């Protein structure tokens, strides 16, 4: 017997391309994306692939063709996503430590939203939006103080001891300030409670707390377009 991937003899691939060789299954990738996308059918949704998981251009092209967006954490990942043909309006910029140059490049490209980690980042985006004459579309990454069971304590990011994101009890005040700044366009709210999470309950709890914030913001006349439910489900 010989190793095959989707009916293709791996020995023949090695003979043609040499080693080391990474072989990806087109059918498996599409199937898993469809499974995830179908789980949210009936909801206006964007499944944004985390480019940091694998920035292979062919893989990004394939996912983009299926309707996926891109969740990026750097200027390099922005470049790769655009190069792969993923439209800027399906790109969300997450992550800590974004530089002013990266923020400006993403704003110039016309991405859908910035998931803002801190008040400092919000000020930088406000200044850029005003200077460039293009209000920056933002969501605050709020910390809902939800402890999620992950494979390692460093991959649980949604409780207050982690210092990730903006404490949810301060979010309403900061949203009000963002609403009134001409360099910003308030578009959504973001939460990221960890990676490799194997249970759905922490997401449900985090979502419940975020929805309470959404109701408070609506009272302030702030209508959001999206909720970004982050981390990631664990790999079986």
matplotlib code that plots the C-alpha trace (Angstrom):
import matplotlib.pyplot as plt

x = [0.0, 1.1, 0.2, -2.4, -4.0, -7.3, -6.5, -3.0, 0.0, 2.3, 5.4, 4.7, 4.4, 7.7, 9.3, 8.0, 8.6, 11.2, 11.3, 10.4, 6.9, 3.7, 0.5, -2.9, -6.2, -8.4, -11.5, -10.8, -10.3, -13.4, -15.4, -14.3, -15.0, -18.4, -19.2, -18.3, -20.1, -23.2, -23.4, -24.1, -26.6, -29.4, -27.2, -25.5, -21.9, -18.3, -16.1, -12.7, -9.8, -6.9, -4.0, -1.4, -2.5, -1.2, -0.3, 0.1, -1.1, -2.8, -4.6, -5.8, -6.9, -9.0, -10.6, -11.3, -13.0, -15.3, -16.3, -14.0, -12.5, -9.2, -8.4, -4.9, -2.4, 0.3, 1.0, 2.6, -0.6, -2.5, -0.3, -0.7, -4.5, -4.8, -2.4, -4.5, -7.5, -9.5, -11.3, -10.3, -14.0, -13.6, -10.5, -10.4, -7.2, -6.8, -4.0, -1.7, 1.2, 0.0, 2.4, 1.2, 2.6, 0.5, -2.6, -2.2, -1.7, -4.8, -6.8, -5.6, -6.5, -10.1, -10.4, -13.7, -12.6, -9.9, -10.3, -8.8, -6.9, -6.2, -7.0, -3.6, -4.3, -7.7, -5.9, -3.5, -6.4, -8.3, -5.4, -4.8, -8.4, -8.5, -5.2, -6.0, -9.6, -10.9, -12.5, -11.1, -13.8, -13.3, -14.5, -13.3, -11.8, -13.6, -12.4, -15.6, -13.8, -14.7, -12.3, -12.2, -10.6, -7.8, -4.8, -2.5, -3.2, -1.4, -4.0, -6.9, -7.2, -10.7, -10.3, -9.2, -5.9, -4.6, -4.7, -5.9, -8.4, -10.5, -12.3, -16.0, -17.1, -15.1, -16.2, -19.4, -17.6, -14.9, -17.5, -19.1, -15.8, -15.2, -18.6, -17.9, -14.5, -14.5, -11.5, -13.4, -16.3, -17.7, -18.7, -18.5, -17.4, -14.8, -14.2, -11.3, -11.4, -8.7, -7.5, -8.0, -11.3, -13.1, -16.4, -19.0, -20.2, -17.4, -18.4, -22.1, -21.2, -18.9, -21.6, -24.2, -22.0, -21.3, -25.0, -25.7, -23.1, -24.7, -28.0, -26.4, -24.7, -28.0, -29.4, -26.6, -27.6, -24.7, -25.9, -23.2, -22.9, -21.0, -19.9, -16.5, -16.5, -12.9, -10.6, -10.8, -12.4, -9.9, -8.7, -10.1]
y = [0.0, 3.6, 6.9, 8.9, 12.3, 12.6, 9.8, 11.3, 9.2, 11.1, 9.3, 10.9, 14.3, 13.9, 12.8, 15.9, 18.5, 17.0, 17.1, 18.6, 18.8, 20.0, 18.6, 20.2, 18.5, 20.9, 18.8, 18.6, 22.3, 23.2, 20.6, 22.0, 25.6, 24.6, 22.7, 25.8, 28.3, 26.1, 26.0, 29.8, 29.6, 32.0, 34.7, 37.5, 36.4, 36.6, 33.6, 35.3, 32.9, 33.5, 34.1, 33.5, 29.9, 29.4, 32.2, 30.0, 32.1, 29.1, 28.3, 31.9, 32.0, 28.8, 30.1, 33.4, 31.7, 30.0, 33.4, 33.5, 36.7, 37.2, 37.9, 39.5, 40.6, 42.3, 44.4, 41.3, 39.3, 42.2, 42.0, 38.3, 38.4, 41.1, 39.2, 36.1, 38.1, 38.4, 41.7, 44.4, 44.7, 41.1, 41.8, 42.5, 43.6, 42.0, 41.5, 43.5, 45.7, 47.1, 49.8, 53.1, 52.1, 48.9, 50.8, 53.4, 50.7, 48.8, 52.0, 53.0, 49.5, 50.0, 47.0, 46.3, 46.9, 47.2, 45.3, 47.8, 46.4, 49.6, 53.3, 54.1, 52.2, 54.0, 57.4, 56.4, 55.3, 58.5, 60.6, 58.6, 58.8, 62.5, 63.0, 60.7, 62.0, 58.5, 57.6, 54.4, 51.6, 50.2, 47.7, 47.6, 44.3, 44.0, 41.7, 40.0, 38.4, 34.9, 32.0, 29.5, 26.1, 25.9, 23.6, 26.0, 28.9, 31.3, 30.6, 31.8, 35.5, 36.5, 37.0, 40.2, 38.9, 38.6, 42.3, 41.7, 44.1, 46.8, 46.0, 45.6, 47.9, 50.8, 50.0, 52.1, 55.3, 54.7, 53.9, 57.3, 59.1, 57.1, 57.9, 61.7, 61.6, 62.5, 60.3, 57.1, 55.1, 52.8, 49.6, 46.7, 45.0, 42.2, 39.6, 37.0, 34.6, 32.2, 29.6, 25.8, 26.0, 22.6, 23.7, 26.1, 27.3, 30.0, 31.5, 31.6, 33.3, 35.9, 36.5, 37.1, 39.8, 41.4, 41.5, 43.3, 45.9, 46.1, 47.0, 49.7, 51.2, 51.2, 53.3, 55.8, 55.9, 53.6, 50.9, 48.3, 46.3, 43.3, 41.2, 39.4, 36.2, 35.3, 32.9, 29.6, 26.2, 23.5, 20.9, 17.5]
z = [0.0, -0.7, 1.0, -0.9, -0.4, -2.2, -4.7, -5.4, -4.8, -2.4, -3.7, -7.1, -5.5, -3.7, -7.0, -8.7, -5.9, -3.6, 0.2, 2.7, 1.1, 2.7, 1.1, 1.8, 1.1, -0.9, -0.2, 3.5, 3.8, 1.9, 3.9, 7.3, 6.2, 4.9, 8.2, 10.2, 7.9, 7.8, 11.6, 11.5, 8.5, 8.9, 10.5, 8.7, 9.2, 8.2, 8.9, 9.2, 8.8, 11.2, 8.8, 11.6, 11.6, 8.1, 5.7, 2.6, -0.3, -2.1, 1.1, 1.6, -2.1, -1.6, 1.6, 0.0, -2.9, -0.4, 1.0, 4.0, 5.3, 7.0, 10.6, 10.5, 13.2, 11.2, 8.1, 6.5, 6.9, 5.4, 2.4, 2.1, 2.4, -0.2, -2.5, -2.2, -3.4, -0.2, -0.4, 2.1, 3.2, 4.5, 6.6, 10.3, 12.1, 15.5, 17.9, 20.3, 19.3, 16.0, 14.7, 13.3, 9.9, 10.0, 11.1, 8.3, 5.7, 6.7, 6.9, 3.4, 2.1, 3.4, 5.7, 7.5, 11.0, 13.6, 16.8, 19.2, 22.2, 24.2, 24.6, 23.3, 20.1, 19.9, 20.1, 17.3, 15.1, 15.8, 14.8, 11.7, 10.7, 11.1, 9.3, 6.4, 6.1, 6.4, 9.7, 11.1, 11.5, 15.0, 17.5, 21.1, 22.3, 25.7, 28.4, 29.8, 32.7, 31.6, 32.5, 29.7, 30.1, 27.5, 26.9, 28.7, 31.2, 28.8, 26.1, 28.3, 27.5, 28.6, 32.3, 34.0, 35.3, 31.7, 31.0, 27.4, 26.0, 27.7, 31.0, 30.0, 32.8, 31.1, 27.6, 27.6, 28.5, 25.9, 23.2, 23.9, 23.4, 20.2, 18.9, 19.2, 17.4, 13.7, 13.1, 14.2, 12.9, 15.6, 13.9, 16.3, 19.5, 19.9, 22.5, 22.6, 25.5, 24.4, 22.0, 21.7, 23.7, 23.5, 25.2, 23.8, 27.3, 27.8, 24.5, 25.5, 28.8, 27.0, 24.4, 27.1, 28.7, 25.4, 24.5, 27.7, 26.6, 23.2, 24.8, 26.9, 23.8, 22.0, 24.8, 24.0, 20.4, 19.3, 16.9, 16.2, 13.0, 14.2, 17.2, 16.7, 18.8, 19.2, 20.1, 18.5, 18.9, 19.8, 17.2, 17.8]

ax = plt.figure().add_subplot(projection="3d")
ax.plot(x, y, z, "-o")
ax.set_aspect("equal")
plt.show()
